[in-house]
Amino acid sequence: MTSSEDSAGPTATTATSATGPTAATTATSATGPTAATSATGPTAATTATSATGPTAATAATAATGATRWTDATVYPDMWVDPDDDPRETGVESADERGMLLDYLRYYRLTLEMKCAGLDAEQLARRSIPPSTMSLLGLVRHLTEEERHLRRVMGGEDAPKLYRTDDDRDGDWNGAIADPAVVADAWRQWRTEVELTDRFVAGVDDLGSRNAGVSDLGPDGADLQLRDMLMAQIAEYARHCGHADLLRERIDGRVGQ
């Protein structure tokens, strides 16, 4: 995929190892991000750009007075230039498994990139009432979805981290502007990503059926692993679209 293409994800990019995400996406410390990252989560590859403002060539003023900007100079509709984009590898996926895992990797990285360079208050900032959606809430929500995949497909004992019977939106409602909450959210997300990839790597057949009870479809219908991976990709892609809008509203930064 070249950076001039749309944001539907990578086409014919790397066959990601099923043993786990790249070091840029899964390295976990007690405080959340790796040493090369800030406490807000993104990797060094995604935080090298400043979130303080645009270049003169790419800034545009919206009707609200906010400045829209991007660090991309090659393709102005992208987040960063191709050489700085950790999603771009130039390596072709070899098979169905590689393609599915590469799409999943792509959207996981996109989530990190959309959160790059923001402090706790910005990450927890809600969109507009009555929505409770925030970038921090997205991280917590997708952490729950990583656990959900293993609970359904592997039958694992992976209870919900943030949602309860009393607060079914706890992943969103608990996303408060506290650096400790932010650090914990990134730590939990990276842990769950690694566990999901480890589980998938241990299943040889993408046609394997769910060992746990499925809550997708009528009557807990049986699912193949390939179906669940597609559902996970769709979940990330959907919420990366939300992240586009949330980030633009915070500091004006735009780009695929």
PEUR-V494589 format. One record per residue. N is the residue number from 1. PSI is psi in degrees with one decimal (* if undefined). NEAR is the number of other ideal C-beta (glycine too) atoms within 12 Angstrom. Layout:
# PEUR-V494589
n={N	N}
psi={PSI	PSI}
near={NEAR	NEAR}
This chain:
# PEUR-V494589
n={1	2	3	4	5	6	7	8	9	10	11	12	13	14	15	16	17	18	19	20	21	22	23	24	25	26	27	28	29	30	31	32	33	34	35	36	37	38	39	40	41	42	43	44	45	46	47	48	49	50	51	52	53	54	55	56	57	58	59	60	61	62	63	64	65	66	67	68	69	70	71	72	73	74	75	76	77	78	79	80	81	82	83	84	85	86	87	88	89	90	91	92	93	94	95	96	97	98	99	100	101	102	103	104	105	106	107	108	109	110	111	112	113	114	115	116	117	118	119	120	121	122	123	124	125	126	127	128	129	130	131	132	133	134	135	136	137	138	139	140	141	142	143	144	145	146	147	148	149	150	151	152	153	154	155	156	157	158	159	160	161	162	163	164	165	166	167	168	169	170	171	172	173	174	175	176	177	178	179	180	181	182	183	184	185	186	187	188	189	190	191	192	193	194	195	196	197	198	199	200	201	202	203	204	205	206	207	208	209	210	211	212	213	214	215	216	217	218	219	220	221	222	223	224	225	226	227	228	229	230	231	232	233	234	235	236	237	238	239	240	241	242	243	244	245	246	247	248	249	250	251	252	253	254	255	256}
psi={138.5	162.3	-4.6	-5.6	171.7	179.4	20.0	-5.5	-174.8	145.9	124.4	49.4	-158.3	146.9	101.2	136.3	134.4	-0.6	-8.0	165.5	170.9	163.2	-28.5	-20.5	-13.7	-9.3	127.3	135.1	175.5	-24.4	-0.8	-88.1	169.3	171.8	-25.0	2.4	167.7	171.7	-10.4	-7.5	-44.4	160.5	167.7	-32.7	-24.3	-9.6	3.7	-20.2	145.5	138.9	12.1	-14.3	168.1	170.7	157.9	-29.2	-21.0	-9.5	141.2	143.9	123.7	168.9	-25.4	-10.3	-11.5	148.3	122.5	134.4	163.4	154.3	-6.2	137.7	-21.5	-52.5	108.0	-8.0	7.7	166.7	-45.2	171.7	155.3	-40.8	-19.1	3.2	111.6	-12.8	-21.4	123.9	-24.7	7.5	134.8	138.1	138.2	-24.5	-176.7	-45.5	-47.4	-39.7	-44.3	-45.3	-30.9	-40.5	-42.7	-44.1	-43.5	-48.2	-30.6	-45.1	-37.4	-41.4	-45.9	-44.3	-38.1	-19.1	-3.3	138.2	14.2	147.9	-179.8	-40.6	-42.5	-42.3	-32.7	-3.3	128.5	162.1	-91.9	147.0	145.1	12.4	142.6	10.8	136.0	167.1	-41.3	-39.8	-36.6	-43.4	-45.3	-41.1	-44.4	-22.9	-44.6	-37.1	-33.1	-42.8	-37.3	-41.5	-46.3	-31.9	-41.2	-51.1	-37.5	-8.3	25.2	152.8	84.8	74.1	161.8	140.7	-40.6	-30.6	142.4	171.3	-32.9	-24.7	87.3	-12.7	30.5	-27.7	-35.5	-46.2	-30.4	3.7	80.2	161.8	69.1	120.9	-33.3	-37.6	-39.8	-49.3	-41.3	-38.1	-44.5	-39.0	-45.5	-42.5	-46.4	-37.9	-46.1	-36.8	-46.2	-42.2	-38.4	-46.4	-34.5	-40.3	-48.3	-40.0	-27.4	-1.7	112.4	-33.7	118.7	-14.0	1.6	140.8	160.6	136.4	-20.6	178.4	127.7	137.0	19.5	124.5	172.5	140.3	30.7	47.0	147.0	144.2	144.8	156.8	-37.1	-35.8	-42.2	-36.6	-39.3	-40.8	-37.2	-41.8	-45.6	-38.6	-45.1	-44.8	-42.3	-46.8	-22.4	-31.2	-40.3	-40.0	-35.4	-50.5	-41.0	-44.7	-42.1	-37.4	-29.0	-53.1	8.2	-2.4	134.4	169.2	149.4	*}
near={29	21	29	18	21	16	30	19	32	39	23	22	32	28	22	37	24	29	18	29	37	28	20	32	41	34	28	28	20	16	23	36	35	29	15	18	34	31	30	37	52	43	37	24	26	37	29	24	31	17	29	16	19	28	21	10	13	28	20	22	13	15	8	11	9	20	22	27	30	36	33	28	23	22	26	24	22	32	45	38	25	23	18	27	36	35	43	34	26	17	19	16	27	18	16	20	27	26	29	34	39	36	38	45	42	39	39	50	40	42	48	50	46	47	51	41	33	38	25	29	21	31	44	34	27	26	23	12	7	9	18	27	31	41	48	49	38	45	51	42	39	46	43	36	40	44	33	34	42	34	29	35	37	30	17	23	11	25	14	26	27	32	23	15	9	8	14	16	23	22	34	31	24	31	36	25	23	19	25	18	31	38	29	31	45	45	30	32	41	40	29	39	42	28	28	44	33	23	33	36	20	19	26	11	14	24	18	24	23	31	21	24	20	26	19	26	15	8	9	14	16	21	29	23	35	27	25	40	39	24	28	39	31	22	29	39	28	23	34	37	25	30	43	30	22	36	39	27	27	31	31	27	42	32	35	36}
